[in-house]
Amino acid sequence: MSKNKRNKHSSRNKAPKGVGVRPSKSLGQNFLIDEGVISEIVEGSSISKDTLVIEIGPGTGALTLPLAEKAGHVTAVELDERVIPGLRVKTFSLGNVDIIHDDILRVDLKELISGNLEKYGLKEVRIVGNLPYYITTPIIMKLLEEDTGAASITVMMQKEVADRIASEPGTKPAGAITYSVHYYADVTKIVDVGRECFYPAPKVDSAVLRLDLRDECPVNVADEDLFFNCIKAGFTHRRKTLLNSLASLGGYEKAAIEKALLRAGIEPERRAESLSMEEFARLADSLKEA
Ligand code: SAM
């Protein structure tokens, strides 16, 4: 794990060569311009010639080309049709890149991945992207919840979100997303990235995380939906005690919630942020019995 922060680039207001389009704020377009960060992402993604890479939001191709040099094949999904012709020209000679014009949130990833693994005779899939920040959480949850078979997901996101995800469940910085991500994956921070490493420079710093998908979840729960709903309810009102915050689950009398908490060995006055993953699992199972 590399902890050094990359922020060597200082050309904050100059469009670097090869960008060629006016960056769209609404599409979250902050293009990477720091070669060091690009190398750290490619190295941190653990890809080889056996790997099918799914790249999210290739933009003008800052990551696409170096990924394609290392990977067996890169399938890149981009929503902005303006950048696609240029990207196709840039990657044509490599012969192992295809670009899909679509919204990543609407793509059937399972079908795309199984089809391309077979088509290109590859052994594993890894997902990589400098994410559009306006939809970071829905993208990460889609990648984790859909059974894509990916070995890892290496993604750039806002530093504040990355730090929340990388924190341990049951600690102060954790949020609902921390539990969801740790349920599905081991989390490693690859690098902190200063805002100067992008064109245009965003207002916040960023960080790259690698999520290595687990073969087995760290806890067994009888009802996954209820488990995640407990976490969500607990963190939606994180200053309230669990006894009060869990009322938003609906369908449970306060007395039943109190009984379920006590049966799970959790004091009703505690708050969500103090619960470990195991305690949330016990709570969900106990509520299921209620
Ligand atoms: N990978 C490029 C880089 O590092 O310079 C661009 C990264 S930029 C932060 C995010 C990219 O995601 C943009 O190219 C944007 O057009 C694209 N994008 C935004 N929303 C998207 C969506 N729903 N599906 C696919 N791509 C999307």
py3Dmol code that shows the C-alpha trace and the ligand (Angstrom):
import py3Dmol

protein = """\
ATOM      1  CA  MET A   1       0.000   0.000   0.000  1.00  0.00           C
ATOM      2  CA  SER A   2       1.306   3.386  -0.968  1.00  0.00           C
ATOM      3  CA  LYS A   3       0.335   6.229   1.300  1.00  0.00           C
ATOM      4  CA  ASN A   4       2.123   9.050  -0.445  1.00  0.00           C
ATOM      5  CA  LYS A   5      -0.100  11.774  -1.700  1.00  0.00           C
ATOM      6  CA  ARG A   6       0.282  12.619  -5.364  1.00  0.00           C
ATOM      7  CA  ASN A   7      -0.224  16.232  -6.225  1.00  0.00           C
ATOM      8  CA  LYS A   8       2.750  17.220  -8.298  1.00  0.00           C
ATOM      9  CA  HIS A   9       0.827  18.718 -11.200  1.00  0.00           C
ATOM     10  CA  SER A  10       0.097  22.381 -10.980  1.00  0.00           C
ATOM     11  CA  SER A  11      -1.470  23.221 -14.361  1.00  0.00           C
ATOM     12  CA  ARG A  12      -4.800  23.862 -12.678  1.00  0.00           C
ATOM     13  CA  ASN A  13      -6.404  25.908 -15.421  1.00  0.00           C
ATOM     14  CA  LYS A  14      -4.727  24.616 -18.551  1.00  0.00           C
ATOM     15  CA  ALA A  15      -6.342  21.900 -20.632  1.00  0.00           C
ATOM     16  CA  PRO A  16      -3.708  19.211 -21.104  1.00  0.00           C
ATOM     17  CA  LYS A  17      -2.988  17.842 -24.563  1.00  0.00           C
ATOM     18  CA  GLY A  18      -5.501  15.226 -25.637  1.00  0.00           C
ATOM     19  CA  VAL A  19      -8.504  16.390 -23.632  1.00  0.00           C
ATOM     20  CA  GLY A  20     -10.112  17.966 -26.716  1.00  0.00           C
ATOM     21  CA  VAL A  21     -13.613  18.455 -25.250  1.00  0.00           C
ATOM     22  CA  ARG A  22     -15.027  20.964 -22.839  1.00  0.00           C
ATOM     23  CA  PRO A  23     -15.324  19.074 -19.554  1.00  0.00           C
ATOM     24  CA  SER A  24     -18.924  18.616 -18.452  1.00  0.00           C
ATOM     25  CA  LYS A  25     -19.543  19.374 -14.795  1.00  0.00           C
ATOM     26  CA  SER A  26     -22.840  17.510 -14.792  1.00  0.00           C
ATOM     27  CA  LEU A  27     -21.087  14.332 -15.975  1.00  0.00           C
ATOM     28  CA  GLY A  28     -18.446  14.664 -13.252  1.00  0.00           C
ATOM     29  CA  GLN A  29     -15.655  15.172 -15.781  1.00  0.00           C
ATOM     30  CA  ASN A  30     -12.360  15.825 -14.010  1.00  0.00           C
ATOM     31  CA  PHE A  31      -9.723  14.273 -16.214  1.00  0.00           C
ATOM     32  CA  LEU A  32      -6.593  12.777 -14.711  1.00  0.00           C
ATOM     33  CA  ILE A  33      -3.424  14.573 -15.785  1.00  0.00           C
ATOM     34  CA  ASP A  34      -0.815  13.180 -13.385  1.00  0.00           C
ATOM     35  CA  GLU A  35       1.244  10.337 -14.873  1.00  0.00           C
ATOM     36  CA  GLY A  36       2.317   9.195 -11.401  1.00  0.00           C
ATOM     37  CA  VAL A  37      -1.280   8.704 -10.261  1.00  0.00           C
ATOM     38  CA  ILE A  38      -2.155   6.939 -13.513  1.00  0.00           C
ATOM     39  CA  SER A  39       0.732   4.473 -12.927  1.00  0.00           C
ATOM     40  CA  GLU A  40      -0.318   3.897  -9.306  1.00  0.00           C
ATOM     41  CA  ILE A  41      -3.874   3.057 -10.371  1.00  0.00           C
ATOM     42  CA  VAL A  42      -2.717   0.681 -13.119  1.00  0.00           C
ATOM     43  CA  GLU A  43      -0.155  -1.007 -10.818  1.00  0.00           C
ATOM     44  CA  GLY A  44      -2.636  -1.108  -7.925  1.00  0.00           C
ATOM     45  CA  SER A  45      -5.264  -2.849 -10.065  1.00  0.00           C
ATOM     46  CA  SER A  46      -3.225  -6.098 -10.301  1.00  0.00           C
ATOM     47  CA  ILE A  47      -4.044  -6.707 -13.947  1.00  0.00           C
ATOM     48  CA  SER A  48      -2.275  -9.046 -16.350  1.00  0.00           C
ATOM     49  CA  LYS A  49      -2.685 -10.356 -19.878  1.00  0.00           C
ATOM     50  CA  ASP A  50      -5.243 -12.823 -18.458  1.00  0.00           C
ATOM     51  CA  THR A  51      -7.467  -9.980 -17.250  1.00  0.00           C
ATOM     52  CA  LEU A  52     -10.580  -8.499 -18.787  1.00  0.00           C
ATOM     53  CA  VAL A  53     -10.774  -4.930 -17.481  1.00  0.00           C
ATOM     54  CA  ILE A  54     -14.108  -3.149 -17.289  1.00  0.00           C
ATOM     55  CA  GLU A  55     -13.322   0.552 -17.191  1.00  0.00           C
ATOM     56  CA  ILE A  56     -15.988   2.929 -15.921  1.00  0.00           C
ATOM     57  CA  GLY A  57     -15.994   6.363 -17.542  1.00  0.00           C
ATOM     58  CA  PRO A  58     -12.863   6.302 -19.727  1.00  0.00           C
ATOM     59  CA  GLY A  59     -13.333   9.976 -20.679  1.00  0.00           C
ATOM     60  CA  THR A  60     -10.484  10.945 -22.975  1.00  0.00           C
ATOM     61  CA  GLY A  61      -8.531   7.775 -22.201  1.00  0.00           C
ATOM     62  CA  ALA A  62      -5.996   8.780 -19.525  1.00  0.00           C
ATOM     63  CA  LEU A  63      -6.349   5.343 -17.917  1.00  0.00           C
ATOM     64  CA  THR A  64      -7.648   3.364 -20.886  1.00  0.00           C
ATOM     65  CA  LEU A  65      -4.377   3.252 -22.824  1.00  0.00           C
ATOM     66  CA  PRO A  66      -2.080   2.212 -19.947  1.00  0.00           C
ATOM     67  CA  LEU A  67      -4.687  -0.331 -18.800  1.00  0.00           C
ATOM     68  CA  ALA A  68      -4.868  -1.790 -22.316  1.00  0.00           C
ATOM     69  CA  GLU A  69      -1.086  -2.190 -22.422  1.00  0.00           C
ATOM     70  CA  LYS A  70      -1.225  -4.466 -19.361  1.00  0.00           C
ATOM     71  CA  ALA A  71      -4.590  -6.217 -19.817  1.00  0.00           C
ATOM     72  CA  GLY A  72      -5.853  -8.939 -22.124  1.00  0.00           C
ATOM     73  CA  HIS A  73      -8.788  -6.752 -23.094  1.00  0.00           C
ATOM     74  CA  VAL A  74     -10.417  -3.509 -21.916  1.00  0.00           C
ATOM     75  CA  THR A  75     -14.139  -2.884 -22.239  1.00  0.00           C
ATOM     76  CA  ALA A  76     -14.846   0.735 -21.376  1.00  0.00           C
ATOM     77  CA  VAL A  77     -18.322   2.113 -20.653  1.00  0.00           C
ATOM     78  CA  GLU A  78     -18.757   5.857 -21.262  1.00  0.00           C
ATOM     79  CA  LEU A  79     -21.908   7.981 -21.161  1.00  0.00           C
ATOM     80  CA  ASP A  80     -20.584  11.062 -22.990  1.00  0.00           C
ATOM     81  CA  GLU A  81     -20.838  10.450 -26.720  1.00  0.00           C
ATOM     82  CA  ARG A  82     -18.593  13.461 -27.491  1.00  0.00           C
ATOM     83  CA  VAL A  83     -15.463  11.675 -26.260  1.00  0.00           C
ATOM     84  CA  ILE A  84     -16.135   8.315 -27.897  1.00  0.00           C
ATOM     85  CA  PRO A  85     -14.870   8.934 -31.477  1.00  0.00           C
ATOM     86  CA  GLY A  86     -11.541  10.319 -30.175  1.00  0.00           C
ATOM     87  CA  LEU A  87     -11.198   7.431 -27.757  1.00  0.00           C
ATOM     88  CA  ARG A  88     -11.807   4.909 -30.541  1.00  0.00           C
ATOM     89  CA  VAL A  89      -9.114   6.565 -32.682  1.00  0.00           C
ATOM     90  CA  LYS A  90      -6.614   6.605 -29.791  1.00  0.00           C
ATOM     91  CA  THR A  91      -7.144   2.947 -28.885  1.00  0.00           C
ATOM     92  CA  PHE A  92      -7.648   1.469 -32.369  1.00  0.00           C
ATOM     93  CA  SER A  93      -4.026   0.460 -32.932  1.00  0.00           C
ATOM     94  CA  LEU A  94      -3.889  -1.387 -29.592  1.00  0.00           C
ATOM     95  CA  GLY A  95      -6.513  -3.824 -30.879  1.00  0.00           C
ATOM     96  CA  ASN A  96      -7.736  -4.861 -27.420  1.00  0.00           C
ATOM     97  CA  VAL A  97     -10.145  -2.076 -26.454  1.00  0.00           C
ATOM     98  CA  ASP A  98     -13.863  -1.766 -27.098  1.00  0.00           C
ATOM     99  CA  ILE A  99     -15.962   1.172 -26.031  1.00  0.00           C
ATOM    100  CA  ILE A 100     -19.608   0.953 -25.113  1.00  0.00           C
ATOM    101  CA  HIS A 101     -21.711   4.097 -25.172  1.00  0.00           C
ATOM    102  CA  ASP A 102     -24.017   3.635 -22.190  1.00  0.00           C
ATOM    103  CA  ASP A 103     -24.823   4.579 -18.620  1.00  0.00           C
ATOM    104  CA  ILE A 104     -22.885   2.237 -16.327  1.00  0.00           C
ATOM    105  CA  LEU A 105     -25.875   2.124 -13.967  1.00  0.00           C
ATOM    106  CA  ARG A 106     -28.018   0.629 -16.744  1.00  0.00           C
ATOM    107  CA  VAL A 107     -25.564  -1.912 -18.113  1.00  0.00           C
ATOM    108  CA  ASP A 108     -26.169  -5.616 -17.426  1.00  0.00           C
ATOM    109  CA  LEU A 109     -22.632  -6.180 -16.166  1.00  0.00           C
ATOM    110  CA  LYS A 110     -23.019  -9.874 -15.490  1.00  0.00           C
ATOM    111  CA  GLU A 111     -24.010 -10.527 -19.084  1.00  0.00           C
ATOM    112  CA  LEU A 112     -21.362  -8.172 -20.499  1.00  0.00           C
ATOM    113  CA  ILE A 113     -18.601  -9.751 -18.429  1.00  0.00           C
ATOM    114  CA  SER A 114     -19.454 -13.396 -19.039  1.00  0.00           C
ATOM    115  CA  GLY A 115     -19.823 -12.696 -22.782  1.00  0.00           C
ATOM    116  CA  ASN A 116     -16.480 -10.875 -23.025  1.00  0.00           C
ATOM    117  CA  LEU A 117     -14.544 -13.369 -20.874  1.00  0.00           C
ATOM    118  CA  GLU A 118     -15.628 -16.066 -23.304  1.00  0.00           C
ATOM    119  CA  LYS A 119     -15.172 -13.941 -26.429  1.00  0.00           C
ATOM    120  CA  TYR A 120     -11.603 -12.934 -25.556  1.00  0.00           C
ATOM    121  CA  GLY A 121     -10.634 -16.212 -23.822  1.00  0.00           C
ATOM    122  CA  LEU A 122      -9.733 -14.486 -20.532  1.00  0.00           C
ATOM    123  CA  LYS A 123      -9.599 -15.872 -16.996  1.00  0.00           C
ATOM    124  CA  GLU A 124     -10.566 -13.056 -14.670  1.00  0.00           C
ATOM    125  CA  VAL A 125     -12.218  -9.673 -14.591  1.00  0.00           C
ATOM    126  CA  ARG A 126     -11.197  -6.555 -12.715  1.00  0.00           C
ATOM    127  CA  ILE A 127     -13.099  -3.274 -12.645  1.00  0.00           C
ATOM    128  CA  VAL A 128     -11.254   0.044 -12.741  1.00  0.00           C
ATOM    129  CA  GLY A 129     -12.383   3.649 -12.932  1.00  0.00           C
ATOM    130  CA  ASN A 130     -11.919   7.249 -12.028  1.00  0.00           C
ATOM    131  CA  LEU A 131     -15.545   7.555 -11.033  1.00  0.00           C
ATOM    132  CA  PRO A 132     -17.919  10.402 -11.792  1.00  0.00           C
ATOM    133  CA  TYR A 133     -18.364  11.615  -8.195  1.00  0.00           C
ATOM    134  CA  TYR A 134     -22.068  12.467  -8.527  1.00  0.00           C
ATOM    135  CA  ILE A 135     -22.886   8.732  -8.655  1.00  0.00           C
ATOM    136  CA  THR A 136     -20.004   7.154  -6.684  1.00  0.00           C
ATOM    137  CA  THR A 137     -22.183   5.318  -4.151  1.00  0.00           C
ATOM    138  CA  PRO A 138     -24.733   3.870  -6.606  1.00  0.00           C
ATOM    139  CA  ILE A 139     -21.897   2.656  -8.850  1.00  0.00           C
ATOM    140  CA  ILE A 140     -20.017   1.010  -5.974  1.00  0.00           C
ATOM    141  CA  MET A 141     -23.188  -0.632  -4.645  1.00  0.00           C
ATOM    142  CA  LYS A 142     -24.107  -1.902  -8.114  1.00  0.00           C
ATOM    143  CA  LEU A 143     -20.626  -3.385  -8.575  1.00  0.00           C
ATOM    144  CA  LEU A 144     -20.791  -5.099  -5.183  1.00  0.00           C
ATOM    145  CA  GLU A 145     -24.374  -6.310  -5.242  1.00  0.00           C
ATOM    146  CA  GLU A 146     -24.464  -7.656  -8.790  1.00  0.00           C
ATOM    147  CA  ASP A 147     -22.849 -11.004  -8.960  1.00  0.00           C
ATOM    148  CA  THR A 148     -20.285  -9.962 -11.599  1.00  0.00           C
ATOM    149  CA  GLY A 149     -17.540 -12.405 -10.607  1.00  0.00           C
ATOM    150  CA  ALA A 150     -14.986  -9.559 -10.563  1.00  0.00           C
ATOM    151  CA  ALA A 151     -11.851 -10.206  -8.505  1.00  0.00           C
ATOM    152  CA  SER A 152     -11.376  -6.537  -7.619  1.00  0.00           C
ATOM    153  CA  ILE A 153     -12.700  -3.030  -8.090  1.00  0.00           C
ATOM    154  CA  THR A 154     -10.116  -0.222  -8.138  1.00  0.00           C
ATOM    155  CA  VAL A 155     -11.757   3.161  -8.076  1.00  0.00           C
ATOM    156  CA  MET A 156     -10.981   6.826  -7.545  1.00  0.00           C
ATOM    157  CA  MET A 157     -13.479   8.763  -5.497  1.00  0.00           C
ATOM    158  CA  GLN A 158     -13.741  11.833  -3.288  1.00  0.00           C
ATOM    159  CA  LYS A 159     -11.269  11.430  -0.396  1.00  0.00           C
ATOM    160  CA  GLU A 160     -13.917  11.949   2.246  1.00  0.00           C
ATOM    161  CA  VAL A 161     -15.969   9.053   0.828  1.00  0.00           C
ATOM    162  CA  ALA A 162     -12.854   6.872   0.458  1.00  0.00           C
ATOM    163  CA  ASP A 163     -11.874   7.510   4.091  1.00  0.00           C
ATOM    164  CA  ARG A 164     -15.354   6.590   5.248  1.00  0.00           C
ATOM    165  CA  ILE A 165     -15.317   3.373   3.238  1.00  0.00           C
ATOM    166  CA  ALA A 166     -11.777   2.475   4.355  1.00  0.00           C
ATOM    167  CA  SER A 167     -12.558   2.975   8.044  1.00  0.00           C
ATOM    168  CA  GLU A 168     -13.381  -0.053  10.190  1.00  0.00           C
ATOM    169  CA  PRO A 169     -17.042  -0.812  10.957  1.00  0.00           C
ATOM    170  CA  GLY A 170     -17.754   0.165  14.566  1.00  0.00           C
ATOM    171  CA  THR A 171     -15.456   3.204  14.537  1.00  0.00           C
ATOM    172  CA  LYS A 172     -16.444   6.862  14.485  1.00  0.00           C
ATOM    173  CA  PRO A 173     -15.736   7.650  10.803  1.00  0.00           C
ATOM    174  CA  ALA A 174     -17.789   4.650   9.617  1.00  0.00           C
ATOM    175  CA  GLY A 175     -21.135   5.101   7.859  1.00  0.00           C
ATOM    176  CA  ALA A 176     -23.709   2.730   6.388  1.00  0.00           C
ATOM    177  CA  ILE A 177     -21.577   2.373   3.236  1.00  0.00           C
ATOM    178  CA  THR A 178     -18.608   1.169   5.349  1.00  0.00           C
ATOM    179  CA  TYR A 179     -20.561  -1.903   6.489  1.00  0.00           C
ATOM    180  CA  SER A 180     -21.919  -2.612   2.996  1.00  0.00           C
ATOM    181  CA  VAL A 181     -18.498  -2.457   1.368  1.00  0.00           C
ATOM    182  CA  HIS A 182     -16.728  -4.468   4.106  1.00  0.00           C
ATOM    183  CA  TYR A 183     -19.478  -7.092   3.903  1.00  0.00           C
ATOM    184  CA  TYR A 184     -18.540  -7.775   0.268  1.00  0.00           C
ATOM    185  CA  ALA A 185     -14.872  -6.827   0.072  1.00  0.00           C
ATOM    186  CA  ASP A 186     -11.476  -6.264   1.681  1.00  0.00           C
ATOM    187  CA  VAL A 187     -10.557  -2.594   1.353  1.00  0.00           C
ATOM    188  CA  THR A 188      -7.072  -1.221   0.601  1.00  0.00           C
ATOM    189  CA  LYS A 189      -6.188   2.402   0.028  1.00  0.00           C
ATOM    190  CA  ILE A 190      -3.892   2.673  -2.992  1.00  0.00           C
ATOM    191  CA  VAL A 191      -3.111   6.395  -2.922  1.00  0.00           C
ATOM    192  CA  ASP A 192      -4.382   9.814  -1.850  1.00  0.00           C
ATOM    193  CA  VAL A 193      -4.669  12.171  -4.813  1.00  0.00           C
ATOM    194  CA  GLY A 194      -4.548  15.960  -4.612  1.00  0.00           C
ATOM    195  CA  ARG A 195      -7.042  18.030  -6.580  1.00  0.00           C
ATOM    196  CA  GLU A 196      -4.175  19.407  -8.713  1.00  0.00           C
ATOM    197  CA  CYS A 197      -3.902  16.035 -10.441  1.00  0.00           C
ATOM    198  CA  PHE A 198      -7.067  16.692 -12.472  1.00  0.00           C
ATOM    199  CA  TYR A 199      -8.223  18.986 -15.236  1.00  0.00           C
ATOM    200  CA  PRO A 200     -10.251  20.872 -14.297  1.00  0.00           C
ATOM    201  CA  ALA A 201      -9.213  20.727 -10.625  1.00  0.00           C
ATOM    202  CA  PRO A 202     -12.210  19.751  -8.490  1.00  0.00           C
ATOM    203  CA  LYS A 203     -12.942  21.483  -5.175  1.00  0.00           C
ATOM    204  CA  VAL A 204     -12.049  18.385  -3.155  1.00  0.00           C
ATOM    205  CA  ASP A 205      -9.165  15.925  -2.866  1.00  0.00           C
ATOM    206  CA  SER A 206      -9.535  12.305  -3.954  1.00  0.00           C
ATOM    207  CA  ALA A 207      -8.249   8.836  -3.144  1.00  0.00           C
ATOM    208  CA  VAL A 208      -8.060   5.469  -4.875  1.00  0.00           C
ATOM    209  CA  LEU A 209      -9.344   2.332  -3.141  1.00  0.00           C
ATOM    210  CA  ARG A 210      -9.058  -1.276  -4.201  1.00  0.00           C
ATOM    211  CA  LEU A 211     -11.913  -3.515  -3.121  1.00  0.00           C
ATOM    212  CA  ASP A 212     -10.981  -7.207  -3.284  1.00  0.00           C
ATOM    213  CA  LEU A 213     -14.198  -9.181  -3.465  1.00  0.00           C
ATOM    214  CA  ARG A 214     -14.502 -11.801  -0.725  1.00  0.00           C
ATOM    215  CA  ASP A 215     -15.261 -15.453  -1.397  1.00  0.00           C
ATOM    216  CA  GLU A 216     -17.218 -15.523   1.851  1.00  0.00           C
ATOM    217  CA  CYS A 217     -18.993 -12.736   3.698  1.00  0.00           C
ATOM    218  CA  PRO A 218     -17.595 -11.977   7.183  1.00  0.00           C
ATOM    219  CA  VAL A 219     -20.972 -12.633   8.884  1.00  0.00           C
ATOM    220  CA  ASN A 220     -23.884 -14.970   8.204  1.00  0.00           C
ATOM    221  CA  VAL A 221     -27.311 -13.397   8.265  1.00  0.00           C
ATOM    222  CA  ALA A 222     -30.716 -15.011   7.859  1.00  0.00           C
ATOM    223  CA  ASP A 223     -32.073 -12.055   5.853  1.00  0.00           C
ATOM    224  CA  GLU A 224     -29.589  -9.831   3.983  1.00  0.00           C
ATOM    225  CA  ASP A 225     -32.193  -7.168   3.165  1.00  0.00           C
ATOM    226  CA  LEU A 226     -33.146  -6.826   6.817  1.00  0.00           C
ATOM    227  CA  PHE A 227     -29.442  -6.683   7.794  1.00  0.00           C
ATOM    228  CA  PHE A 228     -28.789  -3.804   5.381  1.00  0.00           C
ATOM    229  CA  ASN A 229     -32.065  -2.078   6.342  1.00  0.00           C
ATOM    230  CA  CYS A 230     -31.029  -2.130  10.025  1.00  0.00           C
ATOM    231  CA  ILE A 231     -27.708  -0.515   9.124  1.00  0.00           C
ATOM    232  CA  LYS A 232     -29.421   2.071   6.944  1.00  0.00           C
ATOM    233  CA  ALA A 233     -32.007   2.904   9.630  1.00  0.00           C
ATOM    234  CA  GLY A 234     -29.304   3.137  12.288  1.00  0.00           C
ATOM    235  CA  PHE A 235     -27.188   5.552  10.256  1.00  0.00           C
ATOM    236  CA  THR A 236     -30.026   7.639   8.818  1.00  0.00           C
ATOM    237  CA  HIS A 237     -30.512   8.958  12.357  1.00  0.00           C
ATOM    238  CA  ARG A 238     -27.019   8.337  13.687  1.00  0.00           C
ATOM    239  CA  ARG A 239     -27.379  10.657  16.679  1.00  0.00           C
ATOM    240  CA  LYS A 240     -30.435   8.780  17.942  1.00  0.00           C
ATOM    241  CA  THR A 241     -30.216   5.671  20.096  1.00  0.00           C
ATOM    242  CA  LEU A 242     -30.795   2.403  18.257  1.00  0.00           C
ATOM    243  CA  LEU A 243     -34.101   1.985  20.051  1.00  0.00           C
ATOM    244  CA  ASN A 244     -35.328   5.187  18.368  1.00  0.00           C
ATOM    245  CA  SER A 245     -33.513   5.030  15.038  1.00  0.00           C
ATOM    246  CA  LEU A 246     -34.726   1.495  14.273  1.00  0.00           C
ATOM    247  CA  ALA A 247     -38.342   2.712  14.495  1.00  0.00           C
ATOM    248  CA  SER A 248     -37.899   3.954  10.908  1.00  0.00           C
ATOM    249  CA  LEU A 249     -37.662   0.314   9.788  1.00  0.00           C
ATOM    250  CA  GLY A 250     -41.461   0.218  10.052  1.00  0.00           C
ATOM    251  CA  GLY A 251     -43.473  -2.827  11.007  1.00  0.00           C
ATOM    252  CA  TYR A 252     -41.987  -3.238  14.512  1.00  0.00           C
ATOM    253  CA  GLU A 253     -43.425  -2.010  17.809  1.00  0.00           C
ATOM    254  CA  LYS A 254     -40.898  -0.181  20.005  1.00  0.00           C
ATOM    255  CA  ALA A 255     -41.210  -2.950  22.596  1.00  0.00           C
ATOM    256  CA  ALA A 256     -40.342  -5.567  19.955  1.00  0.00           C
ATOM    257  CA  ILE A 257     -37.266  -3.555  18.902  1.00  0.00           C
ATOM    258  CA  GLU A 258     -36.140  -3.287  22.517  1.00  0.00           C
ATOM    259  CA  LYS A 259     -36.603  -7.014  23.038  1.00  0.00           C
ATOM    260  CA  ALA A 260     -34.714  -7.819  19.820  1.00  0.00           C
ATOM    261  CA  LEU A 261     -31.829  -5.542  20.839  1.00  0.00           C
ATOM    262  CA  LEU A 262     -31.579  -7.101  24.290  1.00  0.00           C
ATOM    263  CA  ARG A 263     -31.816 -10.620  22.860  1.00  0.00           C
ATOM    264  CA  ALA A 264     -28.896  -9.711  20.547  1.00  0.00           C
ATOM    265  CA  GLY A 265     -26.902  -8.520  23.597  1.00  0.00           C
ATOM    266  CA  ILE A 266     -27.030  -4.853  22.531  1.00  0.00           C
ATOM    267  CA  GLU A 267     -27.988  -2.074  24.922  1.00  0.00           C
ATOM    268  CA  PRO A 268     -30.942  -0.149  23.367  1.00  0.00           C
ATOM    269  CA  GLU A 269     -29.257   3.163  24.272  1.00  0.00           C
ATOM    270  CA  ARG A 270     -26.281   2.530  21.993  1.00  0.00           C
ATOM    271  CA  ARG A 271     -25.865   4.281  18.660  1.00  0.00           C
ATOM    272  CA  ALA A 272     -25.340   2.660  15.239  1.00  0.00           C
ATOM    273  CA  GLU A 273     -21.754   3.881  14.891  1.00  0.00           C
ATOM    274  CA  SER A 274     -20.695   1.816  17.919  1.00  0.00           C
ATOM    275  CA  LEU A 275     -21.911  -1.513  16.496  1.00  0.00           C
ATOM    276  CA  SER A 276     -19.586  -4.013  14.903  1.00  0.00           C
ATOM    277  CA  MET A 277     -20.587  -5.948  11.779  1.00  0.00           C
ATOM    278  CA  GLU A 278     -21.247  -9.005  13.979  1.00  0.00           C
ATOM    279  CA  GLU A 279     -23.555  -7.021  16.262  1.00  0.00           C
ATOM    280  CA  PHE A 280     -25.593  -5.731  13.296  1.00  0.00           C
ATOM    281  CA  ALA A 281     -25.848  -9.339  12.075  1.00  0.00           C
ATOM    282  CA  ARG A 282     -27.074 -10.510  15.508  1.00  0.00           C
ATOM    283  CA  LEU A 283     -29.541  -7.618  15.621  1.00  0.00           C
ATOM    284  CA  ALA A 284     -30.984  -8.431  12.170  1.00  0.00           C
ATOM    285  CA  ASP A 285     -31.358 -12.106  13.087  1.00  0.00           C
ATOM    286  CA  SER A 286     -32.977 -11.182  16.372  1.00  0.00           C
ATOM    287  CA  LEU A 287     -35.431  -8.800  14.632  1.00  0.00           C
ATOM    288  CA  LYS A 288     -36.215 -11.518  12.104  1.00  0.00           C
ATOM    289  CA  GLU A 289     -37.362 -13.687  15.011  1.00  0.00           C
ATOM    290  CA  ALA A 290     -39.477 -10.869  16.461  1.00  0.00           C
TER     291      ALA A 290
END
"""
ligand_1 = """\
27
SAM
N -11.207 8.146 -16.846
C -11.072 9.538 -17.226
C -9.879 10.122 -16.506
O -9.451 9.544 -15.508
O -9.385 11.173 -16.956
C -12.344 10.329 -16.925
C -12.792 10.312 -15.490
S -14.097 11.465 -15.130
C -13.874 11.705 -13.399
C -15.570 10.444 -15.121
C -16.007 9.904 -16.471
O -17.212 9.156 -16.293
C -16.321 10.964 -17.510
O -15.719 10.629 -18.727
C -17.852 10.939 -17.641
O -18.301 11.319 -18.905
C -18.133 9.483 -17.346
N -19.487 9.228 -16.851
C -20.290 10.055 -16.137
N -21.443 9.436 -15.840
C -21.363 8.187 -16.352
C -22.249 7.083 -16.381
N -23.440 7.126 -15.779
N -21.863 5.955 -17.037
C -20.642 5.898 -17.653
N -19.765 6.916 -17.652
C -20.114 8.044 -17.014
"""
view = py3Dmol.view(width=600, height=400)
view.addModel(protein, "pdb")
view.setStyle({"model": 0}, {"cartoon": {"style": "trace"}})
view.addModel(ligand_1, "xyz")
view.setStyle({"model": 1}, {"stick": {}})
view.zoomTo()
view.show()
